[in-house]
């Protein structure tokens, strides 16, 4: 059997042409399409990676913001708690001071009430004692007591010269009032003492049974008395003045 090399050569040439045609018009477009697809996939993978990186960055930023907000919230809550505690302490201190002030005021008022009650009690007792003394003097007074008061008054005139002269004014007459008539020697003593103090004055003696024991001297429109009632009235006035001075001004004004 013989080989037809021309036919074999022709078939080989046809096969090579076919391979070239396949490579030129079939495989190359397919390979180019595959390469383009791979490049597109790679580009999209790159974009996805970039988007994922951006997402991770934003997520980290959000986490940092959330952490900052949490820290700020905790700090704000802590500040609010400290402010509330400070305000509570201030209110408690103010309330404590107010209670202490009110307690001190109540104690002061209570002490003042006790002092005032004690003062009123003493004053009431003193007034009762004065009333009893006044009644006892009125019941026990006799002519000798009145004469002694008149003689004592005569010794007091020397220290009252200016006051007596001012009280007399243009008048040159003095009147000595007593409950009972005075003995002549006592009247003479009073005239001499008054003449030594007020020369040229005439002294007239009168009696009034309604007067308390003692001597009342009238000069012009004024009079000065040395009687049991005047002594007791002076003592009562001193007691009233003493009771008034013992009360503190602020408390007495408030009450």
C-alpha positions as CSV (number, residue, x, y, z in Angstrom):
1,X,0.0,0.0,0.0
2,X,1.4,3.3,-1.0
3,X,1.1,6.7,0.8
4,X,-0.2,9.6,-1.1
5,X,2.0,12.3,0.3
6,X,0.2,15.0,-1.6
7,X,-3.0,14.1,0.0
8,X,-1.3,13.9,3.4
9,X,0.3,17.3,2.8
10,X,-3.0,18.8,1.8
11,X,-4.7,17.4,4.9
12,X,-1.9,18.7,7.1
13,X,-2.2,22.1,5.4
14,X,-6.0,22.0,5.8
15,X,-5.6,21.1,9.5
16,X,-3.1,23.9,10.1
17,X,-5.4,26.4,8.3
18,X,-8.3,25.1,10.4
19,X,-6.2,25.5,13.6
20,X,-5.2,29.1,12.6
21,X,-8.8,29.9,11.7
22,X,-10.0,28.5,15.0
23,X,-7.4,30.4,17.0
24,X,-7.9,33.6,15.0
25,X,-11.7,33.7,15.0
26,X,-12.8,31.5,17.9
27,X,-10.3,31.0,20.7
28,X,-9.0,34.7,20.7
29,X,-12.4,36.3,21.2
30,X,-13.2,33.7,23.9
31,X,-9.8,34.3,25.6
32,X,-10.2,38.1,25.2
33,X,-13.8,37.8,26.7
34,X,-12.5,35.7,29.6
35,X,-9.6,38.2,30.2
36,X,-12.1,41.1,30.1
37,X,-14.4,39.3,32.5
38,X,-11.6,38.6,34.8
39,X,-10.5,42.2,34.7
40,X,-14.1,43.4,35.4
41,X,-14.4,40.9,38.2
42,X,-11.0,42.1,39.6
43,X,-12.1,45.7,39.3
44,X,-15.4,45.0,41.0
45,X,-13.6,43.1,43.8
46,X,-11.3,46.1,44.2
47,X,-14.3,48.4,44.5
48,X,-15.9,46.0,46.9
49,X,-12.8,46.0,49.0
50,X,-12.6,49.8,48.9
51,X,-16.3,50.0,49.9
52,X,-15.7,47.5,52.7
53,X,-12.7,49.5,53.9
54,X,-14.9,52.6,53.9
55,X,-17.6,50.7,55.7
56,X,-15.1,49.5,58.3
57,X,-13.8,53.0,58.7
58,X,-17.3,54.4,59.2
59,X,-18.1,51.6,61.6
60,X,-15.0,52.4,63.6
61,X,-15.9,56.1,63.5
62,X,-19.4,55.3,64.7
63,X,-18.0,53.1,67.5
64,X,-15.7,56.0,68.6
65,X,-18.6,58.4,68.5
66,X,-20.8,56.1,70.5
67,X,-17.9,55.6,73.0
68,X,-17.5,59.4,73.2
69,X,-21.3,59.8,73.7
70,X,-21.2,57.2,76.4
71,X,-18.3,58.9,78.1
72,X,-20.0,62.3,77.8
73,X,-23.3,60.8,79.1
74,X,-21.5,59.2,82.0
75,X,-19.7,62.5,82.7
76,X,-22.9,64.5,82.5
77,X,-24.7,62.0,84.8
78,X,-21.8,62.3,87.2
79,X,-21.9,66.1,87.1
80,X,-25.7,66.1,87.6
81,X,-25.3,63.6,90.5
82,X,-22.6,65.8,92.1
83,X,-24.7,69.0,91.6
84,X,-27.8,67.3,93.1
85,X,-25.7,66.1,96.1
86,X,-24.3,69.6,96.6
87,X,-27.8,71.1,96.4
88,X,-29.1,68.5,98.8
89,X,-26.2,69.3,101.3
90,X,-26.9,73.0,100.9
91,X,-30.6,72.6,101.6
92,X,-29.9,70.3,104.6
93,X,-27.4,72.9,106.0
94,X,-29.9,75.7,105.4
95,X,-32.6,73.7,107.0
96,X,-30.4,72.9,110.0
97,X,-29.4,76.5,110.4
98,X,-33.1,77.6,110.2
99,X,-34.0,75.0,112.8
100,X,-31.2,76.1,115.1
101,X,-32.2,79.7,114.7
102,X,-35.8,79.0,115.4
103,X,-34.8,76.9,118.4
104,X,-32.6,79.7,119.7
105,X,-35.4,82.2,119.2
106,X,-37.9,79.9,121.0
107,X,-35.5,79.5,123.8
108,X,-34.9,83.3,124.0
109,X,-38.6,83.9,123.9
110,X,-39.2,81.3,126.6
111,X,-36.4,82.8,128.8
112,X,-37.8,86.3,128.2
113,X,-41.3,85.0,129.2
114,X,-39.9,83.4,132.3
115,X,-38.0,86.6,133.1
116,X,-41.0,88.8,132.4
117,X,-43.2,86.6,134.5
118,X,-40.7,86.7,137.3
119,X,-40.4,90.5,136.9
120,X,-44.2,90.9,136.9
121,X,-44.5,88.6,139.9
122,X,-41.9,90.7,141.8
123,X,-43.6,93.9,140.6
124,X,-47.0,92.6,141.8
125,X,-45.5,91.7,145.1
126,X,-43.8,95.1,145.4
127,X,-47.1,96.8,144.5
128,X,-48.9,94.8,147.1
129,X,-46.2,95.6,149.7
130,X,-46.5,99.3,148.7
131,X,-50.2,99.2,149.2
132,X,-49.9,97.6,152.5
133,X,-47.2,100.0,153.5
134,X,-49.4,102.9,152.4
135,X,-52.3,101.6,154.4
136,X,-50.1,101.0,157.4
137,X,-48.6,104.4,157.3
138,X,-52.1,106.0,156.9
139,X,-53.3,104.0,159.9
140,X,-50.3,104.4,162.1
141,X,-49.3,108.0,161.1
142,X,-49.6,110.5,164.0
143,X,-48.8,114.1,164.6
144,X,-45.2,113.3,165.6
145,X,-44.5,111.6,162.2
146,X,-45.9,114.6,160.3
147,X,-43.8,117.0,162.4
148,X,-40.7,115.0,161.7
149,X,-41.4,115.0,158.0
150,X,-42.0,118.8,158.1
151,X,-38.7,119.4,159.9
152,X,-36.9,117.2,157.4
153,X,-38.5,119.2,154.6
154,X,-37.2,122.4,156.2
155,X,-33.6,121.0,155.9
156,X,-34.2,120.2,152.2
157,X,-35.1,123.8,151.3
158,X,-31.5,125.0,151.3
159,X,-30.7,122.9,148.3
160,X,-33.7,124.1,146.3
161,X,-33.2,127.8,146.2
162,X,-33.1,128.3,142.4
163,X,-36.0,125.8,141.8
164,X,-38.1,127.5,144.4
165,X,-37.5,131.0,143.1
166,X,-38.3,129.9,139.5
167,X,-41.5,128.2,140.7
168,X,-42.6,131.2,142.7
169,X,-42.3,133.6,139.8
170,X,-43.8,137.0,140.8
171,X,-45.6,135.6,143.8
172,X,-44.2,136.4,147.3
173,X,-46.3,134.1,149.3
174,X,-45.9,130.4,150.1
175,X,-48.5,128.0,151.5
176,X,-47.6,125.0,153.7
177,X,-50.2,122.3,153.7
178,X,-50.4,119.5,156.3
179,X,-53.1,117.1,157.4
180,X,-52.9,118.2,161.0
181,X,-51.9,121.6,162.4
182,X,-48.1,121.9,163.1
183,X,-46.8,123.1,166.5
184,X,-45.6,126.7,166.7
185,X,-42.0,125.7,167.0
186,X,-42.2,123.7,163.8
187,X,-43.9,126.6,162.0
188,X,-41.2,129.0,163.3
189,X,-38.5,126.7,162.0
190,X,-40.1,126.4,158.6
191,X,-40.6,130.3,158.4
192,X,-36.9,130.8,159.3
193,X,-35.6,128.3,156.8
194,X,-37.8,129.7,154.0
195,X,-36.8,133.2,154.8
196,X,-33.1,132.2,154.6
197,X,-33.7,130.7,151.2
198,X,-36.3,133.2,149.8
199,X,-36.0,136.5,151.6
200,X,-39.3,138.6,151.6
201,X,-41.6,135.6,151.2
202,X,-44.6,135.2,153.6
203,X,-45.4,131.6,154.7
204,X,-49.0,130.7,155.4
205,X,-50.0,127.4,157.0
206,X,-53.2,125.5,156.1
207,X,-54.6,122.0,156.9
208,X,-56.4,119.5,154.7
209,X,-57.7,116.3,156.3
210,X,-57.6,114.5,152.9
211,X,-53.9,114.8,152.6
212,X,-51.4,112.0,153.5
213,X,-49.1,112.7,156.5
214,X,-46.3,115.1,155.6
215,X,-45.8,118.6,154.2
216,X,-46.8,120.1,150.8
217,X,-45.3,123.5,149.9
218,X,-47.0,125.6,147.2
219,X,-45.2,128.5,145.5
220,X,-47.0,130.3,142.7
221,X,-48.4,127.7,140.4
222,X,-46.1,124.9,141.5
223,X,-45.9,122.7,144.6
224,X,-43.4,120.3,146.1
225,X,-44.3,117.7,148.7
226,X,-42.7,115.6,151.4
227,X,-45.5,113.2,152.2
228,X,-45.8,109.5,152.8
229,X,-47.7,109.2,149.5
230,X,-45.0,111.1,147.6
231,X,-42.3,108.8,149.1
232,X,-44.3,105.7,148.2
233,X,-45.2,107.1,144.7
234,X,-41.5,107.7,144.1
235,X,-40.6,104.2,145.2
236,X,-43.3,102.8,142.9
237,X,-42.0,104.8,140.0
238,X,-38.5,103.5,140.6
239,X,-39.9,99.9,140.7
240,X,-41.7,100.5,137.4
241,X,-38.6,102.1,135.8
242,X,-36.4,99.2,137.0
243,X,-38.9,96.6,135.7
244,X,-38.9,98.5,132.3
245,X,-35.1,98.6,132.1
246,X,-34.8,94.9,132.7
247,X,-36.7,94.0,129.5
248,X,-34.4,94.1,126.4
249,X,-35.5,96.7,124.0
250,X,-35.8,94.4,121.0
251,X,-37.9,91.9,122.9
252,X,-40.1,94.5,124.5
253,X,-40.7,96.1,121.1
254,X,-41.6,92.8,119.5
255,X,-43.9,91.8,122.3
